[in-house]
Amino acid sequence: MKVFHFLFNFVLITAILIIMTSLNLDKFVYYVVTGLLISLTVYIGHLAFHNKKLED
């Protein structure tokens, strides 16, 4: 389950990076938004994963 959780985050972050690279944003904006999205993704993923564990 933890492997799937990690892969899901990895795929999501990779997709975001690809989209943002194609948009060709300013480097500063790019890093700030990427940092925010990664922390948000990890946080939401952690919450969802934690909730699933509680339900079992």
Secondary structure, DSSP 4 states (H G I P E B T S, - for coil): -HHHHHHHHHHHHHHHHHHHHHHT--HHHHHHHHHHHHHHHHHHHHHHHHHHHHH-
